[in-house]
Amino acid sequence: MTPPPFARQPHRLDGCRLRPLEPSDLGVLAGRLAGIDPWAGLGYGAAALELYLGRDDGALSRFAVGHGADDRAGILAVRSPWLRGPYVEVLAIFPPHQGHGLGRAVMEWTAGQAALLSANLWACVSAFNTAARGFYAAQGFAELAPLDDLVAPGQAEILLRRRLG
């Protein structure tokens, strides 16, 4: 039997792997997220991120990205259902693992899962995060609208959509 989209189980991807977050992951991943943009630039602390990663939320599938010996090379959190297609709430590949195609592999898996549910995959990116904007553009996302003051006063997030199929 085929598992449902975004099944909370281990998944093997091209060059990396996904596994559901475990309680022992929360502090480590939150600390790593808090140290990089956009979370650092927006003032998110590790404690707040740990609460987010660990809160009970049946619509949010959270995965650790594994690469080589590091079982915590990144993180993916996808909300489904969300409006007219799944929403990527968090995608982060930590600096030592960037440039190896992990983000692309995770995004292709995510898009494939989303396509089972909808013709759209959504995300937001901080306007100041030019590297992420370039990444999402290369993955087929279009910038649709700025969302001023959504996450932090004086900062804009940009709503993104990737049409699927």
C-alpha positions in Angstrom: 0.0 0.0 0.0 1.3 3.5 -0.9 1.8 5.7 2.1 -0.1 9.0 2.2 1.6 12.2 1.1 4.1 13.6 3.7 3.9 10.3 5.7 5.8 10.7 8.9 8.2 7.9 8.2 11.8 7.7 6.9 12.3 8.5 3.2 15.4 8.0 1.1 16.1 10.8 -1.4 18.8 11.5 -3.9 21.9 12.1 -1.8 20.1 12.5 1.5 17.3 11.1 3.7 14.4 12.4 5.7 13.1 11.1 9.0 10.5 12.4 11.4 11.7 14.6 14.1 12.3 13.1 17.5 12.3 14.9 20.9 16.1 14.6 21.0 16.4 16.6 17.8 14.5 19.7 18.9 17.2 21.5 20.9 19.9 20.8 18.4 17.9 21.8 15.3 16.5 24.9 17.0 20.0 26.0 18.0 21.2 25.5 14.4 18.2 27.4 12.9 18.6 30.3 15.4 22.2 30.8 14.1 21.4 31.3 10.4 19.2 33.6 8.4 16.4 34.3 8.1 15.8 33.2 11.7 18.9 35.0 13.1 18.0 38.2 11.2 14.4 38.1 12.4 15.4 37.7 16.0 14.1 34.1 16.6 15.8 32.5 19.5 16.5 28.9 20.0 14.0 28.5 22.8 11.1 29.9 20.6 12.2 27.7 17.7 12.3 24.6 19.9 8.8 25.3 21.1 7.7 25.6 17.4 9.4 22.4 16.4 8.0 20.4 19.3 4.4 21.7 19.5 1.6 19.3 18.8 0.2 20.1 15.3 -1.3 17.3 13.3 -1.2 19.3 10.0 2.5 19.9 10.2 4.9 17.2 9.1 8.5 17.8 10.4 11.6 15.9 9.2 15.3 16.0 9.9 17.4 15.9 6.8 20.3 13.5 7.0 23.5 13.7 4.9 26.5 11.4 5.4 27.1 10.8 9.1 25.1 13.9 10.1 21.5 12.9 10.8 20.7 16.6 11.5 22.0 18.3 8.3 18.8 20.2 7.8 15.1 20.4 8.5 11.8 20.4 6.6 8.4 21.3 7.9 5.4 21.1 5.6 1.8 22.1 6.4 -0.9 20.2 4.8 -3.7 20.9 4.3 -3.1 24.6 3.7 -5.4 26.7 1.4 -4.9 25.4 -2.2 -1.9 23.1 -1.7 0.7 22.2 0.9 2.9 25.0 2.4 6.6 24.7 3.1 6.9 26.3 6.5 10.6 25.6 7.0 13.3 24.3 4.7 16.9 24.7 6.0 20.0 23.0 5.0 22.8 23.9 7.5 25.9 25.6 6.1 28.3 22.5 6.2 25.9 20.6 4.0 24.9 23.4 1.5 26.1 23.0 -2.1 25.6 19.3 -2.3 22.1 19.3 -3.8 20.2 18.5 -0.6 17.9 21.4 -0.9 17.0 20.5 -4.4 16.4 16.8 -3.5 14.2 17.7 -0.5 12.2 20.2 -2.6 11.7 17.7 -5.4 10.4 15.1 -3.0 8.2 17.8 -1.4 6.8 18.8 -4.8 6.2 15.2 -5.7 4.2 14.6 -2.5 2.3 17.9 -2.9 1.4 16.9 -6.5 -0.6 14.0 -5.1 -2.8 16.5 -3.3 -2.9 19.7 -5.3 -1.6 21.7 -8.3 0.2 24.1 -6.0 3.1 24.1 -3.6 3.5 27.3 -1.4 6.3 28.9 0.6 7.3 32.2 2.0 10.8 33.8 1.9 12.1 36.8 3.8 12.7 39.6 1.3 16.2 40.2 2.6 17.1 36.5 2.1 18.5 36.8 -1.4 20.1 33.3 -1.3 16.8 31.7 -0.5 15.0 33.7 -3.1 17.4 32.5 -5.7 17.1 28.9 -4.5 13.3 29.0 -4.7 13.4 30.6 -8.1 15.7 27.8 -9.3 13.1 25.3 -8.0 10.3 26.7 -10.1 8.7 29.0 -7.6 7.3 32.4 -8.6 7.1 35.4 -6.3 3.5 36.4 -6.0 3.1 39.1 -3.4 5.0 40.8 -0.6 3.5 40.4 2.9 4.7 43.4 4.9 5.2 43.0 8.7 4.0 39.3 8.6 6.8 37.9 10.7 8.5 41.0 12.1 7.8 44.7 12.0 9.5 46.5 9.1 10.3 43.2 7.3 8.5 41.7 4.3 7.9 38.1 3.5 7.2 37.1 -0.1 4.6 34.6 -0.9 5.8 32.0 -3.4 4.0 29.4 -5.5 5.2 26.5 -7.6 2.6 25.2 -10.0 2.7 21.4 -10.1 2.0 19.1 -13.0 
